[in-house]
Amino acid sequence: MDLTRQQVLFHRIHQHELDRRTSGAAELAVFSLGVQDNTSGSALLSLAARLHEPSVEDFTLTWSVRGAPHLHRPGELKAFARALWPWSDADARARASRPKVDDLLDALRHIATAMRSIVTKPMTKGDVSAALTPLAPRQTIEACRGCGTEHVSDPIFRLGALPAGLRIIPEEKTVTFERVHGWPGVPRRTAGFDELVHRYLTLHGPAGPSEVAGYFGTTTREVKKRWPGEGLVEVTVEGHPAWLPEGLEIADAAPPPVRLLPPTDPYLQARDRDLLLPDKAAQKDVFRVLGRRGAILVDGEIAGSWQGRVVSGKRFEVTATPYRPLPDLLPETELLARAKGLDDASVKSG
């Protein structure tokens, strides 16, 4: 089966349920991998693109995929901790972006165990870090310009939070941790990564090992070693090999006319950005390292970027940067405003 780019995009949009055909947040397919969140509440806006009445109240926030904050179904946290646990030192070094750190897998286990013992009550990230550093293996500690001291490397610290069974309290202004009750302990080994591969390919497929590796923050070499031997079917996309879960049919439903996807929206997390958005200048606009923008999805294509802000505490204002003529964005902006508890919305050009 050779698929066109348009077929793939339409299929993914359907898999992401951007047609708002799902009634409840807990049933959304995107929670199979978690929904990335940040201080501006981007996860709630991601849900607003998929639901008429979005809510994040029934989910648990923690650092998980790539050490980034994600909302997960509470009952799936233990499985995610096992599936995301690094396979080897090489894998751990890749995920922590620390290629020269020795014995990192054992060090990460030590750190996660210590974090669990430290957080016996709600504690800020700074307090946990201060208590952890004297207990941490020396190779995990780095000098920090920002705070003028030494502490456990931030990427390593982030990788330790989920295995330690820690959640982030979303109501707190600073990152504050508390224990997840009934935690079985730090994983002894990786288990269930095959399932995560199937979930990625269900949402973001067809794709291959390099895209899966990019999404989970490791190397293509590591993923190829553990690529599922069964349950996948090979296809081609514009002549290039890719994979889908066996039995998953390519959806041919028409995409919604317009959606405002916030920065870090699950749809934008696919790692084949040349397929999502071939124009390089547009890629640089949407996928900025700092100050990332949301994407305006029109008839299945990213047709512009947007930024949002709350004005005077009561109006949600979207500034749109078009790549081509755009339809009326106000109805979607009003939906995002209501999700944020605001009664008014406006749109202007950037």
C-alpha positions in Angstrom: 0.0 0.0 0.0 1.5 3.3 -1.1 -0.2 6.3 0.7 -0.1 9.9 -0.3 0.8 12.7 2.2 -2.9 13.9 2.2 -4.1 10.4 3.0 -1.7 10.2 6.0 -2.7 13.7 7.3 -6.4 13.0 7.0 -5.9 9.6 8.7 -4.0 11.2 11.6 -6.5 14.0 12.1 -9.2 11.3 12.3 -7.2 9.3 14.8 -6.7 12.4 16.9 -10.5 12.9 17.1 -10.2 16.5 16.0 -13.8 16.2 14.6 -15.0 16.3 18.2 -16.8 13.0 17.9 -15.8 11.8 21.3 -17.9 12.9 24.3 -15.6 12.5 27.3 -11.9 13.4 28.0 -11.1 10.0 29.5 -12.0 8.3 26.2 -9.8 10.5 24.0 -7.2 8.5 22.1 -4.5 11.0 22.7 -4.3 9.9 26.3 -2.9 6.7 25.2 0.5 8.6 25.2 -0.5 11.4 27.5 -1.1 15.0 26.7 1.7 17.5 27.2 0.9 20.4 29.4 2.7 23.6 30.5 2.2 26.6 32.7 -0.2 28.2 30.2 -2.6 25.3 30.4 -1.9 24.0 26.9 -3.4 20.6 27.6 -6.8 22.1 28.3 -6.7 23.9 24.9 -5.7 20.6 23.3 -8.8 19.0 24.8 -10.9 22.0 23.6 -9.9 21.2 20.0 -11.3 17.7 20.5 -14.2 18.1 22.9 -17.2 20.4 23.3 -16.8 20.4 27.1 -13.1 19.9 27.9 -11.8 19.2 31.4 -8.5 18.0 32.9 -9.7 17.3 36.4 -9.6 13.5 36.2 -5.9 13.2 35.1 -2.6 13.1 36.8 0.2 15.5 35.9 3.8 14.3 36.0 7.1 14.4 34.1 7.0 11.4 31.7 7.7 11.3 27.9 11.0 13.1 27.3 10.9 14.4 30.8 8.2 16.9 29.8 5.0 17.5 31.9 2.1 15.3 30.6 -1.4 14.5 31.8 -2.1 10.8 32.1 -5.0 8.6 33.1 -4.1 7.8 36.8 -4.5 4.0 36.3 -1.8 4.0 33.6 1.0 5.6 35.5 2.6 2.4 36.7 2.6 0.9 33.2 4.1 4.1 31.7 6.9 4.1 34.4 7.9 0.6 33.3 7.6 1.2 29.6 9.6 4.4 29.7 12.4 3.0 31.9 15.6 3.0 29.9 16.9 -0.3 28.5 20.6 0.4 28.9 23.2 3.0 29.8 23.2 4.1 26.1 19.5 4.6 26.2 19.6 6.5 29.5 22.3 8.8 28.2 20.3 9.5 25.1 17.1 10.3 27.1 19.0 12.5 29.5 21.1 14.2 26.7 24.2 13.3 28.8 26.5 11.3 26.4 29.5 11.3 28.7 27.9 10.2 32.0 29.0 6.7 33.1 26.7 4.1 34.7 23.7 6.3 34.2 21.1 3.6 34.4 22.2 2.5 37.9 22.6 6.2 38.9 19.0 6.9 37.7 17.7 4.0 39.8 19.5 5.4 42.8 18.1 8.9 42.2 14.5 7.7 41.7 14.7 5.7 44.9 16.1 8.7 46.8 13.4 11.0 45.4 10.7 8.6 46.6 12.2 8.6 50.1 12.5 12.4 50.2 9.0 13.3 49.1 7.0 12.2 52.2 4.8 15.4 52.0 4.2 18.0 49.2 7.6 19.6 48.3 8.7 22.1 45.8 11.2 21.1 43.1 13.8 23.3 44.7 13.4 21.6 48.1 13.5 18.1 46.5 16.6 19.0 44.6 18.4 20.4 47.7 17.7 17.2 49.6 18.5 15.0 46.7 21.9 16.4 45.7 23.9 15.2 48.7 22.5 11.6 48.1 23.0 11.6 44.3 25.9 9.8 42.4 28.6 12.4 41.7 28.4 11.9 37.9 24.8 13.2 37.9 25.7 16.5 39.5 26.4 19.6 37.5 27.2 23.3 38.2 24.1 25.5 37.6 24.7 29.1 36.5 21.1 30.0 37.2 21.1 29.2 40.9 24.9 29.5 41.5 25.3 26.1 43.0 25.6 22.4 42.1 22.7 20.0 41.8 21.5 16.9 39.9 21.3 17.6 36.2 17.7 18.8 35.4 17.1 16.2 32.6 18.2 13.4 34.9 16.0 14.8 37.7 13.1 14.9 35.3 13.7 11.3 34.3 13.6 10.2 37.9 10.2 11.7 38.8 7.9 9.1 37.3 9.9 6.0 38.3 9.9 7.5 41.8 6.1 7.6 41.7 5.8 11.4 42.0 3.0 13.6 40.6 2.9 17.3 40.2 0.2 19.2 42.0 -1.3 21.4 39.3 -2.8 24.0 41.6 0.6 25.1 42.9 2.3 28.0 41.1 5.7 26.5 41.4 6.4 22.8 40.5 5.4 20.9 43.6 5.5 17.1 44.0 3.6 14.6 46.1 3.6 10.9 46.2 1.4 8.7 44.0 -0.1 6.2 46.6 0.4 2.5 46.2 3.5 2.8 44.1 5.3 -0.5 43.5 8.8 1.0 43.5 11.3 1.9 40.9 11.1 -0.4 37.8 13.7 -3.2 37.7 13.6 -3.3 34.0 11.8 -2.0 30.9 8.4 -3.6 30.2 5.7 -2.7 27.7 7.6 -0.5 25.2 6.1 -2.5 22.3 2.7 -1.2 23.4 4.0 2.4 23.3 5.3 1.8 19.8 1.8 0.6 18.8 0.2 3.6 20.4 2.5 6.0 18.7 1.9 4.4 15.3 -1.9 4.4 15.9 -1.9 8.2 16.5 1.1 9.3 14.4 1.5 6.5 11.9 2.5 5.5 9.4 5.9 6.1 10.7 9.2 4.3 11.5 11.9 3.8 14.1 13.4 7.3 13.7 10.1 9.0 14.4 9.4 6.8 17.4 12.9 7.4 18.7 12.5 11.2 18.3 9.2 11.2 20.2 10.6 9.2 23.2 13.9 11.1 23.3 16.2 8.2 22.5 18.2 7.1 19.4 17.1 5.3 16.3 19.7 2.7 16.9 18.2 1.8 20.3 14.6 1.6 18.9 15.7 -0.5 16.0 17.1 -3.1 18.4 13.7 -3.4 20.1 11.4 -2.8 17.1 8.3 -5.0 17.6 8.7 -8.2 15.6 5.0 -8.7 15.2 1.7 -6.8 15.2 2.9 -4.2 12.6 2.4 -4.0 8.9 4.7 -2.2 6.5 3.4 0.4 4.0 4.9 3.2 2.1 4.3 6.9 2.3 5.1 8.7 -1.0 7.4 5.8 -1.7 9.2 5.7 1.7 8.8 2.7 4.1 6.7 3.1 7.2 4.6 1.0 9.6 1.1 0.8 11.1 -0.4 -1.4 13.7 -1.8 -4.6 12.1 -5.6 -4.3 11.4 -5.7 -0.5 11.6 -7.5 0.8 8.6 -6.6 4.1 7.0 -9.4 6.5 7.7 -10.6 8.6 4.8 -12.9 11.0 6.7 -12.8 14.6 5.7 -11.0 16.8 8.3 -12.7 19.6 10.2 -12.7 23.0 8.5 -10.6 24.8 11.2 -9.0 24.0 14.5 -6.7 26.0 16.7 -4.0 23.6 18.0 -2.0 25.0 20.9 1.8 24.6 21.2 2.7 21.1 22.3 -0.7 19.7 21.0 -0.5 16.0 20.5 -1.0 16.3 16.7 2.1 18.5 16.5 4.2 16.0 18.4 4.7 13.7 15.4 8.4 13.7 14.5 8.1 13.8 10.7 7.7 17.5 10.5 8.5 17.6 6.8 5.3 15.7 6.2 3.2 17.7 8.7 4.5 21.1 7.3 6.8 20.9 4.2 7.4 24.7 4.1 10.7 25.2 6.0 9.9 28.8 6.9 6.6 27.8 8.4 8.3 25.0 10.3 10.6 27.5 11.9 7.6 29.7 12.8 5.5 26.9 14.5 8.2 24.7 15.9 10.4 27.3 17.7 12.7 26.2 20.4 11.6 29.1 22.5 8.2 30.8 22.4 6.6 28.0 20.3 3.3 28.9 18.6 0.1 27.1 18.0 -0.9 25.9 14.6 -4.0 26.9 12.6 -5.3 23.7 11.0 -7.5 24.4 8.0 -9.0 21.5 5.9 -6.2 19.2 7.0 -3.3 21.6 6.4 -1.4 23.9 8.8 -2.3 27.2 7.3 -0.9 29.6 9.9 0.3 30.0 13.4 -1.2 31.7 16.4 -0.5 33.1 19.9 -3.0 33.6 22.6 -3.2 35.9 25.6 -5.7 36.9 28.3 -6.5 40.6 28.1 -7.7 42.4 31.2 -8.4 39.1 32.9 -11.6 38.5 30.8 -10.9 38.3 27.1 -8.9 35.7 25.2 -7.1 37.3 22.3 -5.6 35.3 19.4 -3.0 36.8 17.1 -2.9 34.9 13.9 0.0 34.7 11.4 -1.4 33.3 8.1 0.6 31.3 5.5 -2.4 31.7 3.2 -5.9 33.2 3.4 -7.7 32.0 6.6 -11.4 31.4 7.3 -13.1 33.1 10.3 -11.2 32.0 13.4 -13.5 33.7 15.9 -15.8 30.7 16.6 -12.8 28.5 17.5 -11.3 31.3 19.6 -14.5 31.6 21.5 -14.4 27.9 22.3 -10.9 28.2 23.7 -12.0 31.3 25.7 -14.8 29.3 27.3 -12.4 26.5 28.1 -10.3 29.0 30.0 -13.4 30.3 31.8 -13.6 33.6 29.8 -16.7 35.1 28.3 -15.1 37.2 25.5 -12.7 36.5 22.6 -11.1 38.3 19.7 -8.8 37.7 16.8 -6.2 39.9 15.2 -3.5 39.5 12.5 0.1 39.3 13.5 
